[in-house]
Amino acid sequence: MPERKNSEARIRANNKYAAKAYDRINIAVPKGRKAELQAHAEQRGESLNGFIGRAIEEQVKRDNCKEK
């Protein structure tokens, strides 16, 4: 059995914090698209989550500008 990096207590504490601090959104993309998006994010020094979050924020800003 492989050695664990974190103890069970640390994992529980991390999960408790994440549940309190973050909302989760699950998305589905066509097969192969995830790897393409990951490569795009990595080229820009971002995580896939960071890239998706930034893309959402930029689109919300654009949409809000159009409404004014």
Phi and psi in radians as a Rosetta constraint file:
Dihedral C 1 N 2 CA 2 C 2 CIRCULARHARMONIC -1.164 0.35
Dihedral N 2 CA 2 C 2 N 3 CIRCULARHARMONIC 2.566 0.35
Dihedral C 2 N 3 CA 3 C 3 CIRCULARHARMONIC -1.266 0.35
Dihedral N 3 CA 3 C 3 N 4 CIRCULARHARMONIC 2.408 0.35
Dihedral C 3 N 4 CA 4 C 4 CIRCULARHARMONIC -1.418 0.35
Dihedral N 4 CA 4 C 4 N 5 CIRCULARHARMONIC 2.475 0.35
Dihedral C 4 N 5 CA 5 C 5 CIRCULARHARMONIC -1.258 0.35
Dihedral N 5 CA 5 C 5 N 6 CIRCULARHARMONIC -0.713 0.35
Dihedral C 5 N 6 CA 6 C 6 CIRCULARHARMONIC -2.066 0.35
Dihedral N 6 CA 6 C 6 N 7 CIRCULARHARMONIC 2.619 0.35
Dihedral C 6 N 7 CA 7 C 7 CIRCULARHARMONIC -1.285 0.35
Dihedral N 7 CA 7 C 7 N 8 CIRCULARHARMONIC 2.857 0.35
Dihedral C 7 N 8 CA 8 C 8 CIRCULARHARMONIC -1.018 0.35
Dihedral N 8 CA 8 C 8 N 9 CIRCULARHARMONIC -0.691 0.35
Dihedral C 8 N 9 CA 9 C 9 CIRCULARHARMONIC -1.107 0.35
Dihedral N 9 CA 9 C 9 N 10 CIRCULARHARMONIC -0.728 0.35
Dihedral C 9 N 10 CA 10 C 10 CIRCULARHARMONIC -1.133 0.35
Dihedral N 10 CA 10 C 10 N 11 CIRCULARHARMONIC -0.740 0.35
Dihedral C 10 N 11 CA 11 C 11 CIRCULARHARMONIC -1.076 0.35
Dihedral N 11 CA 11 C 11 N 12 CIRCULARHARMONIC -0.788 0.35
Dihedral C 11 N 12 CA 12 C 12 CIRCULARHARMONIC -1.083 0.35
Dihedral N 12 CA 12 C 12 N 13 CIRCULARHARMONIC -0.749 0.35
Dihedral C 12 N 13 CA 13 C 13 CIRCULARHARMONIC -1.109 0.35
Dihedral N 13 CA 13 C 13 N 14 CIRCULARHARMONIC -0.756 0.35
Dihedral C 13 N 14 CA 14 C 14 CIRCULARHARMONIC -1.083 0.35
Dihedral N 14 CA 14 C 14 N 15 CIRCULARHARMONIC -0.774 0.35
Dihedral C 14 N 15 CA 15 C 15 CIRCULARHARMONIC -1.127 0.35
Dihedral N 15 CA 15 C 15 N 16 CIRCULARHARMONIC -0.692 0.35
Dihedral C 15 N 16 CA 16 C 16 CIRCULARHARMONIC -1.102 0.35
Dihedral N 16 CA 16 C 16 N 17 CIRCULARHARMONIC -0.794 0.35
Dihedral C 16 N 17 CA 17 C 17 CIRCULARHARMONIC -1.071 0.35
Dihedral N 17 CA 17 C 17 N 18 CIRCULARHARMONIC -0.818 0.35
Dihedral C 17 N 18 CA 18 C 18 CIRCULARHARMONIC -1.057 0.35
Dihedral N 18 CA 18 C 18 N 19 CIRCULARHARMONIC -0.710 0.35
Dihedral C 18 N 19 CA 19 C 19 CIRCULARHARMONIC -1.128 0.35
Dihedral N 19 CA 19 C 19 N 20 CIRCULARHARMONIC -0.595 0.35
Dihedral C 19 N 20 CA 20 C 20 CIRCULARHARMONIC -1.408 0.35
Dihedral N 20 CA 20 C 20 N 21 CIRCULARHARMONIC -0.603 0.35
Dihedral C 20 N 21 CA 21 C 21 CIRCULARHARMONIC -1.688 0.35
Dihedral N 21 CA 21 C 21 N 22 CIRCULARHARMONIC -0.337 0.35
Dihedral C 21 N 22 CA 22 C 22 CIRCULARHARMONIC -2.276 0.35
Dihedral N 22 CA 22 C 22 N 23 CIRCULARHARMONIC 2.572 0.35
Dihedral C 22 N 23 CA 23 C 23 CIRCULARHARMONIC -1.694 0.35
Dihedral N 23 CA 23 C 23 N 24 CIRCULARHARMONIC 2.589 0.35
Dihedral C 23 N 24 CA 24 C 24 CIRCULARHARMONIC -1.858 0.35
Dihedral N 24 CA 24 C 24 N 25 CIRCULARHARMONIC 2.442 0.35
Dihedral C 24 N 25 CA 25 C 25 CIRCULARHARMONIC -2.271 0.35
Dihedral N 25 CA 25 C 25 N 26 CIRCULARHARMONIC 2.112 0.35
Dihedral C 25 N 26 CA 26 C 26 CIRCULARHARMONIC -1.749 0.35
Dihedral N 26 CA 26 C 26 N 27 CIRCULARHARMONIC 2.313 0.35
Dihedral C 26 N 27 CA 27 C 27 CIRCULARHARMONIC -2.148 0.35
Dihedral N 27 CA 27 C 27 N 28 CIRCULARHARMONIC 2.690 0.35
Dihedral C 27 N 28 CA 28 C 28 CIRCULARHARMONIC -2.082 0.35
Dihedral N 28 CA 28 C 28 N 29 CIRCULARHARMONIC 2.348 0.35
Dihedral C 28 N 29 CA 29 C 29 CIRCULARHARMONIC -2.199 0.35
Dihedral N 29 CA 29 C 29 N 30 CIRCULARHARMONIC 2.718 0.35
Dihedral C 29 N 30 CA 30 C 30 CIRCULARHARMONIC -1.015 0.35
Dihedral N 30 CA 30 C 30 N 31 CIRCULARHARMONIC 2.592 0.35
Dihedral C 30 N 31 CA 31 C 31 CIRCULARHARMONIC -0.860 0.35
Dihedral N 31 CA 31 C 31 N 32 CIRCULARHARMONIC 2.360 0.35
Dihedral C 31 N 32 CA 32 C 32 CIRCULARHARMONIC 1.606 0.35
Dihedral N 32 CA 32 C 32 N 33 CIRCULARHARMONIC -0.427 0.35
Dihedral C 32 N 33 CA 33 C 33 CIRCULARHARMONIC -1.233 0.35
Dihedral N 33 CA 33 C 33 N 34 CIRCULARHARMONIC -0.595 0.35
Dihedral C 33 N 34 CA 34 C 34 CIRCULARHARMONIC -1.042 0.35
Dihedral N 34 CA 34 C 34 N 35 CIRCULARHARMONIC -0.815 0.35
Dihedral C 34 N 35 CA 35 C 35 CIRCULARHARMONIC -1.082 0.35
Dihedral N 35 CA 35 C 35 N 36 CIRCULARHARMONIC -0.671 0.35
Dihedral C 35 N 36 CA 36 C 36 CIRCULARHARMONIC -1.116 0.35
Dihedral N 36 CA 36 C 36 N 37 CIRCULARHARMONIC -0.776 0.35
Dihedral C 36 N 37 CA 37 C 37 CIRCULARHARMONIC -1.181 0.35
Dihedral N 37 CA 37 C 37 N 38 CIRCULARHARMONIC -0.679 0.35
Dihedral C 37 N 38 CA 38 C 38 CIRCULARHARMONIC -1.088 0.35
Dihedral N 38 CA 38 C 38 N 39 CIRCULARHARMONIC -0.766 0.35
Dihedral C 38 N 39 CA 39 C 39 CIRCULARHARMONIC -1.094 0.35
Dihedral N 39 CA 39 C 39 N 40 CIRCULARHARMONIC -0.722 0.35
Dihedral C 39 N 40 CA 40 C 40 CIRCULARHARMONIC -1.072 0.35
Dihedral N 40 CA 40 C 40 N 41 CIRCULARHARMONIC -0.812 0.35
Dihedral C 40 N 41 CA 41 C 41 CIRCULARHARMONIC -1.103 0.35
Dihedral N 41 CA 41 C 41 N 42 CIRCULARHARMONIC -0.785 0.35
Dihedral C 41 N 42 CA 42 C 42 CIRCULARHARMONIC -1.081 0.35
Dihedral N 42 CA 42 C 42 N 43 CIRCULARHARMONIC -0.644 0.35
Dihedral C 42 N 43 CA 43 C 43 CIRCULARHARMONIC -1.062 0.35
Dihedral N 43 CA 43 C 43 N 44 CIRCULARHARMONIC -0.446 0.35
Dihedral C 43 N 44 CA 44 C 44 CIRCULARHARMONIC -1.808 0.35
Dihedral N 44 CA 44 C 44 N 45 CIRCULARHARMONIC 0.184 0.35
Dihedral C 44 N 45 CA 45 C 45 CIRCULARHARMONIC 1.236 0.35
Dihedral N 45 CA 45 C 45 N 46 CIRCULARHARMONIC 0.491 0.35
Dihedral C 45 N 46 CA 46 C 46 CIRCULARHARMONIC -2.061 0.35
Dihedral N 46 CA 46 C 46 N 47 CIRCULARHARMONIC 2.763 0.35
Dihedral C 46 N 47 CA 47 C 47 CIRCULARHARMONIC -1.400 0.35
Dihedral N 47 CA 47 C 47 N 48 CIRCULARHARMONIC 2.863 0.35
Dihedral C 47 N 48 CA 48 C 48 CIRCULARHARMONIC -1.086 0.35
Dihedral N 48 CA 48 C 48 N 49 CIRCULARHARMONIC -0.725 0.35
Dihedral C 48 N 49 CA 49 C 49 CIRCULARHARMONIC -1.089 0.35
Dihedral N 49 CA 49 C 49 N 50 CIRCULARHARMONIC -0.765 0.35
Dihedral C 49 N 50 CA 50 C 50 CIRCULARHARMONIC -1.085 0.35
Dihedral N 50 CA 50 C 50 N 51 CIRCULARHARMONIC -0.744 0.35
Dihedral C 50 N 51 CA 51 C 51 CIRCULARHARMONIC -1.085 0.35
Dihedral N 51 CA 51 C 51 N 52 CIRCULARHARMONIC -0.816 0.35
Dihedral C 51 N 52 CA 52 C 52 CIRCULARHARMONIC -1.123 0.35
Dihedral N 52 CA 52 C 52 N 53 CIRCULARHARMONIC -0.736 0.35
Dihedral C 52 N 53 CA 53 C 53 CIRCULARHARMONIC -1.065 0.35
Dihedral N 53 CA 53 C 53 N 54 CIRCULARHARMONIC -0.756 0.35
Dihedral C 53 N 54 CA 54 C 54 CIRCULARHARMONIC -1.127 0.35
Dihedral N 54 CA 54 C 54 N 55 CIRCULARHARMONIC -0.729 0.35
Dihedral C 54 N 55 CA 55 C 55 CIRCULARHARMONIC -1.069 0.35
Dihedral N 55 CA 55 C 55 N 56 CIRCULARHARMONIC -0.719 0.35
Dihedral C 55 N 56 CA 56 C 56 CIRCULARHARMONIC -1.128 0.35
Dihedral N 56 CA 56 C 56 N 57 CIRCULARHARMONIC -0.828 0.35
Dihedral C 56 N 57 CA 57 C 57 CIRCULARHARMONIC -1.036 0.35
Dihedral N 57 CA 57 C 57 N 58 CIRCULARHARMONIC -0.767 0.35
Dihedral C 57 N 58 CA 58 C 58 CIRCULARHARMONIC -1.111 0.35
Dihedral N 58 CA 58 C 58 N 59 CIRCULARHARMONIC -0.694 0.35
Dihedral C 58 N 59 CA 59 C 59 CIRCULARHARMONIC -1.191 0.35
Dihedral N 59 CA 59 C 59 N 60 CIRCULARHARMONIC -0.698 0.35
Dihedral C 59 N 60 CA 60 C 60 CIRCULARHARMONIC -1.066 0.35
Dihedral N 60 CA 60 C 60 N 61 CIRCULARHARMONIC -0.768 0.35
Dihedral C 60 N 61 CA 61 C 61 CIRCULARHARMONIC -1.048 0.35
Dihedral N 61 CA 61 C 61 N 62 CIRCULARHARMONIC -0.798 0.35
Dihedral C 61 N 62 CA 62 C 62 CIRCULARHARMONIC -1.069 0.35
Dihedral N 62 CA 62 C 62 N 63 CIRCULARHARMONIC -0.776 0.35
Dihedral C 62 N 63 CA 63 C 63 CIRCULARHARMONIC -1.085 0.35
Dihedral N 63 CA 63 C 63 N 64 CIRCULARHARMONIC -0.716 0.35
Dihedral C 63 N 64 CA 64 C 64 CIRCULARHARMONIC -1.158 0.35
Dihedral N 64 CA 64 C 64 N 65 CIRCULARHARMONIC -0.624 0.35
Dihedral C 64 N 65 CA 65 C 65 CIRCULARHARMONIC -1.146 0.35
Dihedral N 65 CA 65 C 65 N 66 CIRCULARHARMONIC -0.631 0.35
Dihedral C 65 N 66 CA 66 C 66 CIRCULARHARMONIC -1.198 0.35
Dihedral N 66 CA 66 C 66 N 67 CIRCULARHARMONIC -0.524 0.35
Dihedral C 66 N 67 CA 67 C 67 CIRCULARHARMONIC -1.346 0.35
Dihedral N 67 CA 67 C 67 N 68 CIRCULARHARMONIC -0.315 0.35
